[in-house]
Amino acid sequence: MTMIDFEFEFTSEIPDPDDALRAEAYDRLLALSEGHDDLIGASVTLEELTGVTTPHHYEATVVVFKRPDNVAAKEKAETAEGALKGALGAAERQVRELRERLRETWKQP
């Protein structure tokens, strides 16, 4: 299979975002696309949830642009790293499940 262009967008609304977070997100999503031509890009957003009820909580949103359907995952945690890892794990799991369903053509109506 040929490698297609993989567009990656990383947006962080937290003060002093760590470049290691961006690198980890890019590496994990690029590894997920290796050997497949169904992923065309991804968008990752990190933000700090502020307020009286949620002090020092972070939320990560990962959207994987995948053919035929896009995948989205959102995770909240007490650290930015924890939220990002949780959202990436959920998105990877969904992509793998969709690929498995598409492979099992005998189960499709």
N, C-alpha and C positions, 0 to 999 in steps of 0.2 A: 504494500500500500504506500501511497505517496504521502509525504508530510505536507499539509496545507498550512497557510499562514494562520497563526494563532494570535488573535488580538487580545491584549490583557490591559485592563483598566483597574487601578488601585486608588481608592479615595479614602482619605483618613480625616476625620473631624476631631481627632483627639490631639491634645497639645503634645508636641515633640514625638511624632510617630517614629517608630523604630524601623530602620531599613531592613532589619532581619525579618520583620513581619511580612513586608512586601516580598522579599526573596523567598520565604517559605511558601507563601501563597502561590507565587509564580511557579516555583519548582514542583509543587504537588499537583497543580493543575496541568502543567506541561507534561509531567509523567503520566497523568491520566489520559492524555491525548496521544501518547506514543503508540504507534502501530494501528491507529484508528483514524478515520477521516470524518467522523461524525461531530467532533468538537471544532467549533470555529472561533471561539473566544470565551472570555469570562470577565466578569466585573465583580470587584470586591470592595465593600464599603465597611469601614470601621467608624463607630461613633461612641462617644461617652454619653451615657444617659445621666442627666443631671436633674436634681430635684430633691425634695424632702423625702419622698418615698424610696428613691433608688440612688442613694449616694454611692459614688465610686463603682458603678456598674457600667459594663461595656456591651455593645451589641455589634455583631458582625453579620453582614449579609453577603452571601455568595450567589451569584447568578451565572450559570454555565449555559452558554449558547450552544445548544446541541440539536442536531437534526434527528428526528423530525420534531421533537418537543424540547423546549428549554427546561432547565432544572433550577430551582431556587431553594436556598436553605438559609435559615436565620437562627442565630444562637445568642443568648445572653449569658454573661459570666461576670465574675468579680474582677477579672483581669482581661486585658485586650488579647493576650496570647491565648487564654482559655476560650474566649469567645470565637476567635479566628479558627483555632484547631477544631472546635466543635462544629462550626459551620462548614469547614472544609471536609470534615469526616462525613457529615450528613450528605453533602453534595456528591462526594465520591461514591458513597453507598447507593444513592439514587441513580447515578449514571450507570453503575455496574448492574443494578437490577433491571434498568431499561434495556441495556445491551443483552442481558440474558433472556429477557422476554422476547426480544426481536430475533434472537437465535433459535428459539423454540417455535418454529413455524407450525409444527403439527398441533400446537395448543391454541393457535389463533383461529378465530371463527372465519 
